[in-house]
Amino acid sequence: MKTTKEIWNDYHAKLTTFIRGRVPSDVVDDLLQDVFLKVHSKIHTLRDHRMLESWLYQVTRNLIYDYYRAKEYTETLPKEIEQTQLPEEDSAQRELSQCLNSMITDLPTPYREAIQLSEIQRESQRQVAFHAGISLSGAKSRVQRGRLMLRDALKDCCSFEFNSSNQLISYEPKSTAYNCCQDC
């Protein structure tokens, strides 16, 4: 594992260039310093040290995002730091989400309600437990079982292709179990 000083020697010039292309020049040094403060305090959380460079760039991107959030800019983020998907990836996910809605509807009521609250409405599992009148562990179990049922339904319905970042690229329906899969 590299020390913070070794990481500085290896990456400060690259990260300076990366930052300089995304923020005003008067804040580049401050952001670079913030990056290395974060590296120094969080390097122990890096599980795979072969991923050091990508981790450094992600830390840097996050601090750039934080900079823009703190400034409360009303303009959109610069194109260079947006993480966009290719059009076909976005299209595949959009189509598949329509299929997923009908699969959620077909879940048994307790699991459907748990998934709708936790995944669609973004309620916490504690709130799911409150709405269902069950314990927190019971809500966690329902959400987990609902996810497993959806995963199994998706596997039965379609074959999937993912890119190296584990993002959905495309899928191919392999079953007519769900009407929407015929149209996807």
Residue pairs with C-beta under 8 A, 6 or more apart in sequence:
1 43
1 49
2 10
2 49
2 52
4 36
4 39
4 40
4 43
7 36
7 39
7 43
7 52
7 56
8 36
11 53
11 56
12 32
12 36
15 32
15 35
15 56
15 57
15 60
16 28
16 32
18 57
18 60
19 28
19 31
19 32
19 35
19 60
19 64
20 28
21 80
22 64
22 78
22 80
22 81
23 31
23 64
23 67
27 67
31 60
31 63
31 64
31 67
34 63
35 56
35 59
35 60
35 63
38 59
38 63
39 56
39 59
42 59
46 52
46 55
61 81
64 81
65 77
65 81
68 77
85 93
85 167
86 169
88 169
88 170
89 163
89 167
89 168
89 169
92 168
92 169
92 170
92 171
93 168
95 184
96 154
96 158
96 168
96 171
96 184
98 180
98 184
99 154
99 157
99 158
99 178
99 180
99 181
99 184
100 150
100 154
101 180
102 178
102 179
102 180
103 150
103 153
103 154
103 157
103 178
104 112
104 115
104 116
104 120
104 150
105 112
106 112
106 153
106 178
107 115
107 146
107 149
107 150
110 132
110 142
111 142
111 145
111 146
111 149
112 146
113 131
113 132
114 128
114 132
114 139
114 142
114 143
114 146
115 143
115 146
115 147
115 150
117 123
117 127
117 128
117 131
118 124
118 125
118 128
118 143
119 143
119 147
123 131
125 136
125 139
125 140
125 143
126 136
126 139
128 139
128 142
128 143
129 135
129 136
129 138
129 139
132 138
132 139
132 142
134 142
153 177
153 178
154 160
156 174
156 175
156 177
157 173
157 174
157 175
157 177
157 178
157 181
158 171
158 172
158 173
158 174
158 175
158 181
158 184
159 171
159 172
159 174
160 168
160 170
160 171
161 168
161 169
161 170
161 171
162 168
162 169
163 169
171 184
173 181
173 182
173 184
175 181
176 182
